[in-house]
Amino acid sequence: MLSPTDPARAPMPGRSRRWPWLWIIAAVPLAALLALLVGFAVFVAGIEGREAQAGRAADGIVVLTGGSERIAEATNLLLEGRGKRLLITGVHPDTTLNEIVRTVPATREALECCVELGRSALNTQGNAIEAGEWAKAQHFRSLLVVTSAWHMPRALVELRRTTPGITLVPYPVVPRRAEENSGPSLAGLRLLAVEYVKFLAASLGVRAWPAVTSQMRETGRLPPP
């Protein structure tokens, strides 16, 4: 019978010191994954809890393209007198005001005085650059920001970098089809997950693509409407 002090019962050298490190190595990615999941839950809850600030007005209105409902809401705000002028940022170079008028409940006469089309932005960062240059040229001190509810957090991150000293008033738009659904679909969750990753990248200042057209990069100014 072996005694407690018998060499055969002694632990192998280094084994007791190796296990804590293995636990730490395994815990790090698990903790990172947990943090991402918690952050995603907070991100989604923030989107669902964000409501348009009814009655709020601003010097100007900026709408980020990506859906006709966004532009329709923005033009309604302009017609209600909630802003002096409206910038539609991220417009395709070939799109005209006449084409936009066909998708909104307003006439060309009601819009042509106060709507400007920004064609330089290539992504959300570009939208923010375009909006910042426009607001600065107009000497605006506040902006109503119109975009989809799920896109609003990232849009505000980018806009705060390009509009220092300007008050941003979020006006999130919820697509009608999303309002009709009782719960998030698999496609909706996938969209939110992708947007969450983009939001984190924007918050960290990650830049992967050109933000504006070459014309704006060369001149530093918006092209004429």
C-alpha positions in Angstrom: 0.0 0.0 0.0 1.3 3.4 -1.0 1.7 6.1 1.6 0.6 9.7 1.0 4.3 10.6 0.7 5.1 7.9 -1.8 6.7 9.4 -5.0 4.1 7.5 -7.1 1.3 9.5 -5.6 3.0 12.9 -6.1 1.5 15.2 -8.7 3.4 15.5 -12.0 5.6 18.6 -12.0 3.9 21.6 -13.7 0.4 20.1 -13.9 -1.1 22.1 -11.0 0.3 25.3 -12.5 -1.0 24.5 -16.0 -4.7 24.2 -15.3 -5.3 27.8 -14.1 -3.9 29.1 -17.3 -6.1 26.8 -19.4 -9.1 28.1 -17.5 -8.1 31.7 -18.1 -7.5 31.1 -21.8 -10.9 29.5 -22.2 -12.6 32.2 -20.1 -11.4 35.1 -22.2 -13.3 34.3 -25.4 -16.3 33.3 -23.4 -16.3 36.6 -21.6 -15.9 38.5 -24.9 -18.8 36.6 -26.4 -20.9 37.3 -23.3 -20.0 41.0 -23.5 -21.0 41.1 -27.2 -24.3 39.4 -26.5 -25.1 41.8 -23.7 -24.1 44.7 -25.8 -26.3 43.5 -28.6 -29.3 43.2 -26.3 -28.7 46.7 -25.0 -28.4 47.9 -28.6 -31.7 46.3 -29.7 -33.5 47.6 -26.6 -32.2 51.1 -27.3 -33.6 50.9 -30.8 -37.0 49.6 -29.7 -37.2 52.2 -26.9 -36.2 55.2 -29.1 -39.2 57.3 -30.2 -39.4 60.3 -32.4 -39.4 63.5 -30.4 -42.8 64.8 -31.3 -43.1 68.5 -31.8 -39.3 69.2 -31.7 -38.1 71.5 -34.4 -34.6 72.4 -35.6 -32.8 74.8 -37.9 -32.5 72.1 -40.6 -33.5 68.6 -41.4 -31.2 65.9 -42.8 -32.4 62.6 -44.0 -30.1 59.7 -44.9 -31.2 57.8 -47.9 -32.0 54.1 -47.8 -35.7 53.9 -48.0 -38.6 56.0 -49.4 -40.3 56.1 -46.0 -37.4 58.0 -44.6 -37.7 60.7 -47.4 -41.5 60.9 -47.0 -41.2 61.5 -43.3 -38.5 64.1 -43.8 -40.5 66.0 -46.4 -43.6 65.9 -44.1 -41.4 67.5 -41.3 -40.3 70.2 -43.7 -43.9 70.9 -44.7 -44.9 71.1 -41.0 -42.3 73.8 -40.5 -40.1 71.7 -38.3 -37.0 72.9 -40.2 -36.0 75.7 -42.5 -34.3 73.5 -45.1 -34.0 69.8 -45.9 -30.9 67.9 -47.1 -31.4 64.5 -48.6 -27.9 63.0 -48.4 -26.7 60.0 -50.3 -28.7 60.6 -53.4 -27.7 58.8 -56.6 -26.0 61.1 -59.1 -28.7 60.5 -61.7 -31.7 61.1 -59.3 -33.6 64.3 -59.8 -36.0 66.2 -57.5 -38.8 65.3 -59.9 -38.2 61.6 -59.3 -38.2 62.2 -55.5 -41.4 64.1 -55.7 -43.1 61.1 -57.1 -42.4 59.1 -53.9 -43.5 61.7 -51.4 -46.8 63.4 -50.5 -45.7 66.8 -51.7 -45.5 68.9 -54.9 -42.4 70.0 -56.5 -43.4 73.6 -55.9 -43.6 72.9 -52.2 -40.1 71.4 -52.1 -37.9 73.0 -54.7 -37.4 76.1 -52.5 -36.0 74.3 -49.5 -34.7 70.9 -50.5 -31.1 70.1 -51.4 -29.8 66.9 -52.9 -26.5 65.7 -51.6 -24.8 63.3 -54.1 -21.3 63.0 -52.6 -21.9 60.4 -49.8 -21.1 56.8 -50.4 -22.0 55.4 -47.0 -23.1 56.5 -43.5 -19.7 58.2 -42.8 -20.1 60.1 -46.0 -23.7 61.1 -45.1 -22.2 62.6 -41.9 -19.5 64.5 -43.8 -22.0 65.8 -46.3 -24.5 66.8 -43.6 -21.7 68.5 -41.6 -20.6 70.6 -44.6 -24.2 71.6 -45.4 -25.0 72.6 -41.8 -21.9 74.6 -41.5 -22.6 76.4 -44.8 -26.2 77.2 -43.6 -25.0 78.3 -40.2 -27.4 75.9 -38.5 -27.1 75.1 -34.8 -29.5 72.2 -34.7 -30.5 69.4 -37.0 -33.4 66.9 -37.1 -31.9 63.6 -38.1 -34.2 61.3 -40.1 -33.2 57.7 -40.7 -34.4 54.2 -39.9 -34.6 53.3 -36.2 -32.1 50.5 -36.6 -29.7 52.9 -38.4 -30.0 55.8 -36.0 -27.3 54.8 -33.4 -24.6 54.5 -36.1 -25.8 57.7 -37.9 -25.5 59.7 -34.6 -22.0 58.3 -33.9 -20.8 59.6 -37.3 -22.7 62.8 -37.2 -21.4 63.8 -33.8 -17.9 63.7 -35.3 -18.8 66.1 -38.2 -21.2 68.5 -36.5 -19.4 69.8 -33.4 -21.5 72.3 -31.5 -24.7 71.4 -33.4 -27.6 69.8 -31.5 -28.8 66.6 -33.1 -32.5 65.7 -32.7 -33.1 62.0 -33.6 -36.3 61.3 -35.6 -36.2 57.5 -36.2 -38.4 55.9 -38.8 -39.9 52.5 -38.3 -40.9 50.8 -41.6 -44.6 50.0 -41.7 -43.9 46.3 -42.4 -41.9 46.1 -39.2 -44.8 47.7 -37.2 -47.2 45.1 -38.6 -45.1 42.2 -37.4 -45.6 41.0 -33.8 -42.0 40.0 -33.3 -38.6 40.2 -34.9 -38.0 37.8 -37.8 -34.9 35.9 -38.5 -34.0 38.3 -41.3 -34.7 41.2 -39.0 -32.4 39.8 -36.3 -29.7 39.2 -39.0 -30.0 42.9 -40.1 -29.7 44.1 -36.5 -26.7 41.9 -35.8 -24.9 43.2 -38.9 -25.8 46.8 -37.9 -24.5 46.2 -34.4 -21.2 45.2 -35.8 -21.1 48.3 -38.0 -22.1 50.4 -35.0 -19.2 49.0 -33.0 -16.8 49.7 -35.9 -18.1 53.2 -36.2 -17.7 53.8 -32.5 -14.1 52.6 -32.7 -13.4 54.8 -35.7 -12.8 51.9 -38.1 -12.7 53.0 -41.7 -12.7 50.5 -44.5 -14.1 52.3 -47.6 -14.1 55.8 -49.2 -16.8 57.9 -47.6 -17.4 60.5 -50.3 -16.9 60.8 -54.0 -13.6 61.8 -55.5 -15.0 65.3 -56.4 -15.7 66.1 -52.8 -12.4 64.6 -51.6 -10.6 66.9 -54.1 -12.5 70.1 -53.4 -13.7 69.6 -49.9 -17.1 70.9 -50.9 -20.4 69.6 -51.9 -21.2 69.5 -55.6 -24.0 71.8 -56.7 -27.6 70.4 -56.3 
